Structure formats: structure tokens, C-alpha cells
Amino acid sequence: MKSMKLAEKRHSTREFKTYPLTNEDRRILDEIWIDRPSLSKESSVDFIYIENGLTLAPKLDGLAGYFGNMIVAPQYYAVVSDANDLSYKIAGYTGEWFILNAIRHDFGFCWLEIKEPASAKIALNIKTPKTLVALIAIGYPKKEFQQSTIYAASRPGNLSTLTELGYPNLDIFSTQAPISMRKSIVEIAHINTFDSSPSLSDLEHYGIHEALFYMRLAPSYENRQPWHFLIRGSEVDLIMTENHHASQSIKSLDAGIAMFYFEVGMRESGFNGTWDFTNLDGEYQLPDKFKTVGRYHY
């Protein structure tokens, strides 16, 4: 199954069965982690497997959680990295890569925000000088999730995101998943200048419309969908909104997750490329509270 088809299945698990992962499933996850991508030699990201999650979860109440609520799971992965913007981006990219690959084996996952990194490290007995950036709850989902082949409506009254965006012939199944208000690709894309408003045919001309379409499946903190993509020849700049109360680590995690989804979409559309994190000053003006966080060369 292609990675973007896996992305359609991807959802956050809120409730887990109480029994731990088997030794065989632990081995599968360890093998996935060994094959993780490497984006930069200047950054180091590690996953620390946390057992006894049912016992530790109450100690993390107020220190970590999802929308302020601690998600109880039999085990967690602690995501630790160097305390800088680049490392946080790498953590988001690598963590979502890990989750999407593990979904092939029907595990359940949920990203958890860290409110108090130092206190959470003490509660988890983590011995590392690196910063605790996030937790990923992992286990067997308590309830089976019925997922459509794509998110349902993106605007009230729309039949689907597909009819709005020119893909009316794909097979749509019913879903019991929460309806997610997703921006259309013409809302998040720009050509040459940030104030441009491209049409769908404009994006099809560049051949990256499908990559942008699947990019919309990427999770983001509080479902902010803070991404914008500025297309300039064979480069695409990822631009993020900055006017939000989320911490810088959360914003950078979101950026890394977005980079991963966009890259997967590009590769599956036939474009190979790489992300550049340096020399991001562009020859264009951005409004206040917007920032270029990565540049994709293809």
C-alpha cells in the first residue's frame, strides 16, 4: 500500500486496550525505527520506549496531553532532541514517518504535547540532556476505526473534498470518523508571490496538485492547518503562520510533519527532491506573522 493511501487511514487513537505490546510487535517497531530517514547531520532525535504507561499516565496529568487531557496508554515513545528549531522539525518529520510506517501493522498512535518538559522528564525517569519534545502514545486501539478513503466534507454543504477539487470519480465510502474542516488546495498554495490566488488548473500545470491534496491529510496542532506552499519554478517554500499561542517546539513539530507529508506526496507524484533548512530568505515579501520554514528542491 502506498504511503499516501496509508495517510488516508491515519487517525489519532484516544483509547487503548490496557494490555501491553507483544514482544513480536516490539521487534517490528524496533526494526521500523532502525530504517528511519536522516535529514540532517546537525540534529539528533531519539525515541525512548516507555513501559508501565498505565502507572505513569496519572503522574503526567497537567504535564502532557492532547488538548489538555492526558491520553492513557500501556506504553509511550518519548521523543527527545536537541533544543533548537531544526531539531524540532526533524523530530516532527521522523515521528510522523515512524507512525505512518507502523500503521501498516494496525497499531494505534497519538501525539501528545509536552507542557512542562523538565517535570515530565522527571516523572518518566528519562536520563538525557536532550529536551523532551513530545510523547507518542502507542498500543492497540480500543475500538475499530471506520475510515473513509478520504476525509468527508471540507465545507458545510459540500458533497466531499473531492468534488470541490476536481476528483469526483474516486470511490467514497461512508465514515464514522469526525468530520474535519480541511482547507482546499487553492487556499494553501501560491505561485511566485504570496498574494497570488492560483486556480486548480494552475496547480495541475505544475503537476503537484495531488501532492498538495494529500498534504491536507497531515495532522497539526489543534487542526490549525497553518501551512502555505509558495511554488517558484523547481522550488516550493513551506510557509507557516506564526500568530498562535502554541510553543515554538509545537510549531516546528508541525512544520516537520508537513514536510514529511508533502515530500511523500511529491515522490508518489513522480518528483524526487530534498528539503533545505538554510538560506531561506526569499525574493518576496511575506505578511506579518508568516515565516518560511523549509524549501523543497525538485
C-alpha positions in Angstrom: 0.0 0.0 0.0 1.3 3.4 -1.0 2.2 5.8 1.8 -0.5 8.3 0.9 -3.1 5.6 1.0 -1.8 4.9 4.5 -2.2 8.6 5.3 -5.9 8.2 4.5 -6.2 5.6 7.2 -4.2 7.7 9.7 -6.1 8.9 12.7 -5.2 9.6 16.3 -6.2 6.9 18.8 -7.7 8.3 22.0 -8.5 5.0 23.8 -6.2 2.0 24.0 -6.6 -1.5 25.2 -4.9 -2.0 28.6 -2.6 -4.9 27.8 1.0 -4.1 26.5 2.5 -4.8 23.1 3.8 -8.3 22.5 7.5 -9.0 22.2 6.9 -9.6 18.4 5.2 -6.2 18.0 8.1 -4.5 19.9 10.5 -6.2 17.5 8.5 -4.9 14.5 8.6 -1.3 15.8 12.3 -1.6 16.6 13.0 -2.7 13.0 11.0 0.2 11.7 12.9 2.7 13.8 16.3 1.3 12.6 15.3 2.3 9.0 14.3 5.9 9.9 15.4 8.6 7.4 18.2 11.0 8.2 17.5 14.6 7.2 20.4 16.5 8.8 23.7 15.5 10.5 23.4 18.7 12.5 20.5 17.4 14.5 19.9 14.4 16.7 16.5 12.9 17.5 15.9 9.8 19.7 12.8 7.8 20.6 12.8 6.3 24.2 10.4 3.5 24.8 8.4 4.0 28.0 6.8 1.0 29.6 4.3 0.9 32.5 2.3 3.6 30.8 -0.8 2.9 32.9 1.1 3.6 36.1 2.9 6.7 34.7 0.0 8.4 33.0 -1.5 9.9 36.2 1.9 11.4 37.0 1.8 13.2 33.7 -1.6 14.8 34.2 -1.1 18.6 33.6 2.4 18.0 32.2 1.5 16.4 28.9 -1.7 15.6 26.9 -3.9 16.1 23.9 -6.0 19.2 24.1 -5.1 19.4 27.8 -6.2 15.8 28.5 -3.7 13.0 29.2 -4.2 10.0 26.9 -3.7 6.8 28.9 -1.8 4.1 27.0 0.1 1.0 28.1 3.3 2.4 26.6 4.7 5.6 25.1 7.6 6.8 23.0 9.3 9.8 24.4 10.6 12.0 21.6 13.8 13.8 22.7 16.0 16.1 20.6 18.4 19.0 20.8 16.8 22.2 21.9 16.7 24.1 18.6 14.3 24.8 15.8 15.9 22.4 13.3 15.9 19.5 15.7 12.2 20.0 16.4 11.4 19.9 12.7 13.4 16.7 12.3 11.5 15.3 15.3 8.2 16.0 13.7 9.3 14.6 10.3 10.8 11.5 11.8 7.9 10.9 14.3 5.3 11.1 11.6 7.4 8.9 9.3 7.5 6.3 12.1 3.8 6.5 12.8 2.8 6.1 9.1 5.0 3.1 8.7 3.7 1.5 11.8 0.1 2.0 10.8 0.8 -0.8 8.3 0.7 -3.1 11.3 -2.5 -1.7 12.8 -1.0 0.0 15.9 -2.7 3.0 17.4 -0.9 6.3 18.0 -1.5 9.7 19.3 0.9 12.7 19.5 0.9 14.3 23.0 2.0 17.9 23.7 4.5 18.4 26.5 3.5 21.3 28.7 6.3 21.0 31.2 9.3 19.3 29.6 11.6 19.2 32.7 8.9 18.0 35.1 7.7 15.4 32.6 11.3 14.0 32.2 11.5 13.6 35.9 8.1 11.8 36.1 9.2 9.5 33.3 12.7 9.0 34.8 14.3 10.0 31.5 18.1 10.4 31.8 19.2 12.5 28.9 20.4 16.1 28.5 18.1 16.4 25.4 14.8 18.1 25.5 11.6 16.1 25.8 9.7 17.4 22.7 6.7 15.2 22.6 5.2 11.9 23.7 3.6 9.4 21.3 1.1 7.1 22.9 1.1 3.7 21.3 -0.9 0.5 21.7 -3.8 -1.5 20.4 -6.8 0.7 19.6 -9.7 0.0 21.9 -12.3 0.5 19.2 -12.0 -0.3 15.5 -12.0 2.8 13.4 -14.0 3.0 10.3 -12.3 5.4 7.9 -13.4 6.7 4.5 -11.0 6.7 1.7 -10.7 10.4 2.2 -12.0 13.0 4.8 -15.7 13.7 4.4 -16.8 17.3 4.0 -14.4 20.2 4.0 -17.2 22.9 4.0 -20.8 22.7 5.0 -22.9 21.6 2.1 -20.1 20.1 0.1 -20.5 16.5 -1.0 -16.8 15.9 -0.4 -13.4 17.5 -0.7 -13.0 15.5 -3.9 -15.9 17.1 -5.9 -14.7 20.5 -4.8 -11.2 19.9 -6.0 -11.9 18.1 -9.3 -11.7 14.5 -8.3 -15.4 13.4 -8.5 -14.8 9.9 -9.7 -13.0 8.4 -6.7 -14.9 5.9 -4.7 -16.1 7.4 -1.4 -17.2 5.2 1.5 -19.2 6.3 4.5 -17.3 7.1 7.6 -17.8 7.3 11.4 -14.8 9.5 11.8 -15.1 13.0 13.0 -15.6 15.4 10.1 -12.5 17.5 9.6 -12.7 21.1 8.2 -10.0 21.0 5.7 -8.8 23.9 3.6 -8.8 23.4 -0.2 -5.5 23.2 -2.0 -6.1 26.6 -3.7 -6.3 28.1 -0.2 -2.8 26.9 0.8 -0.9 27.3 -2.5 0.6 30.3 -4.1 2.7 30.8 -7.3 5.7 33.1 -7.5 4.2 35.6 -5.0 2.5 35.0 -1.7 -0.5 37.2 -2.6 -1.3 35.1 -5.7 -4.5 33.0 -5.8 -3.9 30.1 -8.2 -6.7 28.0 -9.8 -6.8 24.3 -9.7 -5.7 24.2 -13.4 -2.7 26.4 -12.4 -1.6 23.8 -9.9 -2.3 20.9 -12.3 0.0 22.7 -14.8 2.9 22.3 -12.2 1.9 18.7 -11.6 1.9 18.9 -7.8 -1.9 19.2 -7.2 -2.1 15.7 -6.0 0.8 16.2 -3.6 -1.0 19.2 -2.2 -4.3 17.4 -2.0 -2.8 14.6 0.2 -0.8 17.1 2.1 -4.1 18.2 3.6 -4.3 14.9 5.5 -1.3 15.9 7.6 -2.2 16.3 11.3 -1.5 19.7 13.0 -1.8 21.1 16.5 -5.4 21.9 17.2 -6.1 21.2 13.5 -4.7 24.7 12.7 -3.6 23.7 9.2 -1.0 26.5 9.3 0.7 25.6 6.0 1.2 27.6 2.8 3.2 26.4 -0.2 4.8 29.0 -2.5 5.7 27.5 -5.8 8.6 29.1 -7.7 9.9 27.1 -10.6 11.5 23.9 -9.3 11.3 25.1 -5.7 8.5 25.0 -3.2 8.7 27.0 0.0 6.8 25.9 3.1 5.5 28.9 4.9 3.8 28.7 8.3 1.6 31.1 10.2 3.2 32.3 13.5 0.3 34.1 15.2 -0.7 31.3 17.6 -0.3 30.6 21.3 1.4 27.2 20.6 5.0 26.9 21.7 7.8 27.2 19.2 8.6 23.5 19.6 4.9 22.6 18.6 5.1 24.9 15.6 8.3 23.3 14.5 6.9 19.8 15.0 4.0 20.8 12.8 6.5 22.1 10.2 8.4 18.8 10.2 5.2 16.8 9.9 4.0 18.9 7.0 7.4 18.5 5.3 7.1 14.7 5.5 3.6 14.6 4.0 4.5 17.0 1.2 7.6 15.0 0.3 5.7 11.7 0.3 3.1 13.3 -2.0 5.7 14.7 -4.3 7.6 11.4 -4.6 4.4 9.5 -5.3 3.6 12.1 -8.0 6.9 11.3 -9.6 9.0 14.2 -8.2 12.1 13.4 -6.2 13.6 16.2 -4.1 15.1 17.3 -0.9 14.4 19.8 1.9 16.7 22.7 2.6 16.7 24.3 6.0 19.2 27.1 5.4 19.3 30.3 3.3 15.5 30.5 3.4 15.3 34.3 2.8 13.2 34.6 -0.3 13.0 37.3 -3.0 9.4 38.0 -2.0 7.5 39.7 0.8 5.5 37.9 3.5 2.8 39.4 5.6 3.5 39.8 9.3 3.3 36.6 11.4 4.3 34.3 8.4 7.6 32.6 8.2 9.4 30.4 5.6 10.5 27.2 7.4 11.8 25.0 4.6 12.5 24.9 0.9 11.9 21.8 -1.2 14.1 21.5 -4.3 12.9 19.0 -7.0 
